[in-house]
Amino acid sequence: MSGLGNFSKFAPELLEHILDGLCLHHIQDLRQPPLYYSKDDFIGLASLCRVSRHFNQLATWRLYHSLVSWRTDSSWQLIARTLIEREDLAKLVKHLSLDPEGLDIPDDPSHFLPNVVAYFEEEVAPSATDAGLHPGSLTSNYENSENYLQDAAVLALMTSLCQNLSTIDFGSTREQGAAFASCPEGSLLSLRHVQVSHYDTEGGFALDQLFPLFEAAPNISLLRLDMIGNVGPPEEGLRLEHLADLELHSCCITAQSLARILSLCPNLRRLQYWSGGMLYRDDQFGPREAVAAVLQHTPHLKEFELNLCQWQSFSNDEFSEDEMYEAKLALENRGIACTIYL
């Protein structure tokens, strides 16, 4: 370890603690606001991998613990190639972040890495053909009518390589249902925290597109969704038995849709709902309707936050203070700590 000075003399426990601070998986908690993750931290870990065999062992698994979006969006092909060739490294990945808006997908099919294309065609696409993916989905040119499948294809590819995920956050794609259709039921048993962002205020994404993910990852305990649209009847028997925390942000849905969502989460302990996003719609439920859905479908709920401020500022309909008071009283009588913003 020549050239490392006193750094090589640190107590092993202290050195481990320092390196943990460079690993996003050790410091990020989806229950908290997103943390700023410096590229310097990633560069520091990558540099340590090349210092010596000892530091390579200490830093490599932390380097692959978290595949964050600024890294995966531009370098997903190189990362995928490495994970295909090194299954031992693929098993280390605990956090995956992908943003379809920023994915660097070649326009020319010849610019795709051959082993990445071969893996997708042979290992991923065949299990998702019923959902719309086919062997050419990954390399379809953006001028092709099938181009919208490319984002889903990349998400399917990366997810299939990272079977030990505990957290995932991604931007919604037009065909994200196809992305997770390639994951066999129960194949993502370690996945606990899921966050899905959506940026199109002209319409929310369909929750049923996540049903294949729910079947692959039945142990999800935290689910954060942005701008979901109204929900159709869920698949018979589908339940997220371990889901304790549910956050619905920038949403505008009917009382029926809320009830259908809550019916999937029989053991929910915490519910947060913020109106917003698709405010041109007239589908927003009110406090009384929320109480009815909560009392019917969430017998274990302990905390409920309902924020309808954005809806109130946009809509001509107004929810009264009396309605808010009645709703809070009904929930508090059931032992639910309730906060309502109008």
N, C-alpha and C positions, 0 to 999 in steps of 0.2 A: 504494500500500500504506500509506496514511496510517493512523495509529493502531496500527500493529504494532510501532513502536519498533525496537529493535535486532534483533528477530526476523527482519525482512525483510533484514537485512544478513548473516545467517548464510551461510557457504559452502554452495553447492548440495549438496555431498556430505554435509555435516553435517545439513542440513535433511531430505534424503532419509532419512538414518539415523534421525532422530527420528520421522519419520512412519511408517517401517517398524515401529517399536516399538509403534505404535497399531493395527497390522494383525495380526489373529490368524493369518492365513495365513503371515506371516513368522516368527512366534514359536512356533506350535504344531507339534509333531511327534508323530504318533500312536504312535511308538515309545516316547515318554516318557509319564509320568502326565499326565492332563489339566491344563492350566494354567487358572488363574483369569483370566477375561477380563472386565475391568471395563466396565460400561456407559458409564463416563466416557470410555473410549477411543473408543467408537463415537460418543458425543456430540461429542467433540473433533474427530474426522474430519468429521462432518456439519457442524459449525460452520465448519471451515476451508473447506468447499466453498462457503460463502456469503460469504467474506471478499473475494475478488477472483477475476478470471478465472485469474490465475496459480496461486493456491492451489486453485482448483477443479480445475485440471488435475492438480495434485499429489495431492490428497486423494480425488477421486472414485473412481479405479480401486482405491485401497486400501479405500475404504468398501465397495465391492461385491465385493472379493476373498473375504470370508468372511461367509456368511450363517449365523450361530450360532443355536442353538435358542431362546434367550430372546427373540431378535428375530423369527425366522421363525415360531415357534409361535403368537405372538399377532398378528403382522402379515403372515402369509403371503399374504393376498389383496392387500394393498397392494403388497407386493414383487412378486408375480406380475404384477399389472397393469403395474408399471413395466417389468419385464423383457419383457413382451409388446410394450409400446409402444416400448421402447428395446433393440433387438437388440445395439447396441454395448455397453450395460451388461451384458446377459446374458452376453456373451462374456468379461467380466471375472471372473465368479464362478469361484473355484478351490476353495472349501470350502463344503460344504452340510451343515448339521446340523438334523435334525428329530426331535422326540420326540412320537409319536402320543398319549402320555398327556397332553401339555400343549397339543395343538392347539386353537386357538379356532375351532371350526366352528359356524356359525350353525344354530340349530334351524329357523329359518324360511327356506325357499328364496329368498324375496324379498330376503333380506339379503346374498345373494351378489352380487359385482360382475358386471355383465352381460358385460363383455369377457373376464373370467376364465372364466365359464361357457361362453361361446362358443368360446374357445380350447380348453378341455377337450373339449367336444363335437365340435369339428371336427378338432382336431389330435392329441388324445391317445387318447380312447376308441376310435376306429375301429381303431387298430392293436393293441388289447388285448382285443377282444371275445371271442376264443377263450379268454382267461384269466379271463373273468368281468366285466371292466369294460364298462360301457355308458354312453351319454350322460348318464343320470340318476344315475350312481354318486356324483358329486360333491355333488349337492344333495339326495340322499335324506335324509329326515327321520330322526332317531335312533330314532323309534318304528317306523320301517319295517324290515322284515325284511332289507333290503339295507344297513342302516346300517354294517355292519362294513366295507363297501367304501370308505367315505369316507376313512379314513386312507390306504388304498392309493391312492385317487384323488389326494389331495393330494401324496403322495410321487411319484406318476407325473407329475403336473403340474409340480412343481418340478424334477424331474430332467430332464424333456424340455426345460425352458427353459435348463438349465445344461450345455451340451454340452462345455464345456472344464474340467470338474471334475478336480482332481487328488486330492482327499480327500473322503470322505463318511462321516458317522456318523449313525446313526438307530436309533430303537427299533423292534423288530420289530412288524409288524402281522399280523393274522390272514390277510391276503391279499397279502403283499408280493410274491408271485410275479406277481400281476396288475399290481402297480406297475411292475415292470421289464419286463413283457411288451411295454410300449409303446416300449421302447428297441430300435431295430433292431440287429442283430448288428454289432459293431464300431463302434457310434456313440459310445462313451465311451472312446476310445483313450488319453486323457490321464489317466484315473483310475488311481491307483497305490495309495492307502491306503483301506481299507474297515473300518469298525467297526460291528458290529451288537449292540445291547443287547437283553436280554430279561428280563422281570421276573416272569413267571408260573412259579412253582415247581411248579405242578401238571403241567407238561409243557413240554418244550423246543420250540423252533421247528424246523420241518423245513428242513434244508439245501437240499433240492431246490427250495424256493421262491426260492433265490438263483441257480439255474442261468441264468435269463434275464439276470441282472446279469452273471454270469461270461461269457456269450456277448457281451454288449454291451461289456464291459471286459476284454479278454483280457490286458491288461498289468498287472493288479494284482500288486503286489510284497509288500504287507503286508495280512494279513487277520486281524482280531480278532473272535471270535464268543463270545457268552455264551449258555450254556444251550441248546446244540443238542441235539436228540433223536437217536435212532438213525437211520441213513441207509440208504436203499434203494439199489439199483444205480444208479450215475450214468449219464447219457446217453452213448450211444456216441460216442466221439471228443471228448468234452468234456475239456479240459485247461487248467490254469492254468500255462502254461509259464514265466511270469516270477515266479511266487510264490516268494519266498525266506523270508519270515517268516510263520509261522502260530501264532496263539495261541488256544487253546480254554479258556475259563474257565467255572467252575461247571457242569461237564458230568458226565454219567453215562451212558456209552455202551459198547456191546459191542466186543470185539476186531474183529469183522467190520466194524462201522461205522467204527472207526478206520482199518482197512485201506482201506475204500472212500474215505474222505476223503483219505488219503495218496496213493492212486492218481491223484487229480486233480492232484497237485503233484509232478511228477517231478524238479524241480530245487530242491526245498526245502532250505534251509540251516539254518534254526532252527525248532525246534518246542517249544512250551510248552503243557503240559496241566495244568490244575488241576481236581480233582474238586470236586463240590459241587452246589448247586442242587437238582436232582431226586433227592434222596438216598433217597426212598422206594423207588426202583427197585433191582433186583438185577442190573443190567446192567454194572456196572463191571469193565472189564478189569484184569488185574494186570500186574506188571512183565514177566513172561516173555512174555505175549501182546503187550505193547507192543513188546518187542524184536523179536519175529517180524515184526510189521507194519512196523516201521522198516527192518529189514534187507532186507525184500522190496521195499518201495516207494520208499525215499528214498536212492538211491545217493550223493547229494551232501550229505547232512545232516552238519553240523559241530557242532551244539549241540542238546541235548535236556534239557528240564527236566520232570520228572514229579512232581507233587505229589498224593498220595493221602491227605493228612492228614484231610481232612473225611470222606472215605469210611471211613477206619479208625476214626474216632471215632463213626461212626454204625452201622456194620455189625458183625455178629457174626463175619464172616469177617475173617481177618487175613493179611496178607502177611508172610512171615518175613524176617528180616535176611539169611538165606542166599539167598533169592530175589532180594532187592535187590542183593546183592553179585554174584550170577551175571549179573544183567541189566546192571549197570554194566560188568562185565568184558567181556561180549560186545560192548557198544557201543564201549568204549574200544579194543578190539582192532581195530575198524573205523575208528578215528581220530575218534570222536564224543565230544566233551566232554559228560559226562552227570552230572546231578544228580537224585537221587531222594529225595523226602521221604515218609516213611510215618508 
